């Protein structure tokens, strides 16, 4: 019966992996190490490059954003190529009105503001169009900078949003709070990295995207179970007919 035992062992191993992966999601409030190597976008907004940047976030020595991209939600602080720093990580889906103040802008934009930013970050990471990414960056920075509206002129810190950025901003601001908060609760792959050091020389607050490993692991688990089931039935039939196993 070695085939059955080995097949069952493989399934058990996959189940163990399935339950081990979500353990990373239980590290809210832990310290992460971040680094930035330079801009991934060549478009300049104000006096800096638009998102995303090339950079990494790691926890206990393991890289958690294999796409190599980080997104800043912060226009008023700076990072430079080659800079490294530590940050407190918060899974976006775990944000509540009770813990949002642990982020850089929680006390100013609140939970709904972070839900709006999460919506825009998701849009930004889903496109390779650099101008669109820049417009989304502008919209994000407008929200976190406490942007001002002067007539039809949307601007923050002396930076005016172009027409497309304004349209993107109006779309997210016009989305119902219930929809945005529902989306935020599902953002298990987005993490907010708030620098552990404060002050004007503190690095920027960043967002990173972790892999959606659950779907792939579930597929492998179901495939393994189906394979094991087929082997079990075949071996049982062979045993019933007197064949050797």
N, C-alpha and C positions, 0 to 999 in steps of 0.2 A: 504493500500500500504506500510505497514511497512517493508516488506521483501525487496522491491525495494529500499527504502530509506536507509536501513541498508547496503544493498549490495553496493550501490553507495558510502556510507560513507567509507566502507572498502577500496574500490578502491582509493578514494581520499586520504586516509591515506597512502596507499602504494605509491601513486604518490608523496606525500610529503616526504616520506622516501627516495624514489629514488632520489629526487632533493637535499635532505639534505646531503646524503653521500658524493657527490663530493665536498661539501663545505670544507672538510678537505684538498682537493687538492689545495686550494687557500691560503695556509699558508706558501708558500715559503718565506724563510728569517726569519721565526719566531723562537723563542727559544724553544728547546725541552730539556727534562731532561732524561739523560741516566744513566744506572747503569749496572755493570757487576758482576755476581756472581761466574764466573769461566769458565774454558774451557769446551766446549762440545766435543772436539776432543782430544784424548790422544796422538796424534802424535806430536813430537817436530821438529820444523824447525829452525835451527840456535840456538838461545838462548831463544826461546819462543814457546808456543803451536800454532799449526796451527788453522785456522778458521774451524768452527764457534765457537763463545763463547756463553755461556748462559747469556743473559742480556735483558734489556727492554729499550724501548724508549717510552716516554709519552709526550702528549701535552695537556695542560690544565687539567692535572690529569687523562687523559684517555690513556690507553696503546694502542699503535698503531701497535705493532708487536706481536700478540697473539701466534705466533710460538715460542716466547721466545729466538730467536737467533739473534745475531748481527755479522757482518762480518767486520773485520778491513782491510783497504787497506794500512796500515802504519806499516812498520817494525821498524822504527827508533824512535818511541815513545812507551810508555808503559802504560798499565793499570794493576791494581791489583784487586784480588777478593774483592768484597765489595765496590769498588770505585764508586762514583757517580759524575756526572759533567753535565754542560749545553753545548748545541751545537746548531748551526744554521742549520736548515733543508732545504734541497733543493731537490725537486722532480727530479729524474734523467731525466725524459722526458722533463723537462723545461730547461735543460742545453743548453746554446748557447755559441758561441765564445765571446759574450759580457758579460756573467755573470760567466763563468767557473772559472775566477780568484778569485771568492768568496770561492772556495773550497781550500783545503790545497795544492793540487798539480797542480791546474789549470795553474799556470804560468810556470810550468816545462813540463807537459805532454800534456796540451791543451785539447781541446774538444775531439779529436780523442782518446787520451789516456784514458779519462774517459769512452768513448764508449767501448773501449777494456776491461776496468775493469768491466763495467756493464755486458758485455757478460760473463766474467768469474764468476762474483758474481752469476749470474743466474744459471750457470752450477753448482756452488758449492752448492747452496741451493736446487738443484734438486736431490742430491744424499746423501745417508747415508754412503757411503763407505769412511771411515776415511782417508785411504791412498790417494784416489783420491782427497778428500777435501784438504789434505796437499799439493798435487802437484799443485792444482789450487791456493792455497794460495801462494805458491812459485812463480808461474807465475805472480800473482797480485803484490806481493812485488817487483819482478824484475822490473815491469813497473814503479811503483811509486818511487822506489829507484834509478832510472836512471841506471838500470843494465848495466853491461859491458859484451861484448862478446870477449873472448880471444880464437881465433881459434874456436873449437867446444865446448869450455867450457863456459857455461852460468852461471854467478854468480852475486851476489849482496852482498855488505858488507861482503865479506868473506864466503858467503853461496853459495855453488854450487847446481844448479838444477839437479835433477836426470833425467834420459832419458824420463820418462813419462811427467814430468813437462815441459821439453824442447819441447816435441811434442805438448803439450797443448798450450804452448806459441807460437810456430811457427804457429799453426793453427789459433789463433786469430790475430796474426800479419800479416798473409797471407790473411785474409779476407778483401775484398775491403772496403774502407772508406765509400762508399755510403751505403753499406749493414749495416755496424756497426752503422752509424749515423741514419739510418732508424730504426734499432732495438732500439736504445737509445730513439728515439722520442716516442716509444710505451711502454717504461718502466715506466708506470704510478704507478706501485706498488712498485718501488724501490726508497728509499730515502737515500741521502747522509747526514751524520751528522758530520759537521765540528766543532770541539771544539771552544768555544767562547774565551778561553784563549790560548795564544801562548807561545812560548819559549820551551826550551828543556824538561821541566817537564810537558808540555801539554799532555793530553790524546790522544789516537789515533783517527783518523778519521774513522767513522764506516758507514756501510750500513745496512739498515733494510728493511724488506719486509712487506708491508701492505697487508691486505686481498684483494682478487679480488672480492669485494662485488657486483659489477655491474651486472655480469652475473646471480647470484643467485636472485638478486632483480628483474631483468627483467623477469626471469622465473615466480616468484611469481606474478608479475604484470599482465603478460599475462594470467596466470592461473585464477587470480581473475576476469579479464575482461571476460574470457570465461565463468566462472561460473555465473557472473552477466548477461551476454547475454542470457544464457540458462534460468535463472530465469525470465528475462524480457519477453522472448518469451512465456514461459509457462504461466506466469501471464496474458499476453495479450490474449493468446488463451482462458484461462479460463474466462477472462472478456468478450470476444466476445461471448462465449457460455452461459453467464449469471451466471456462477458459482461465489460463494462468495470468496473473497480474504482475 
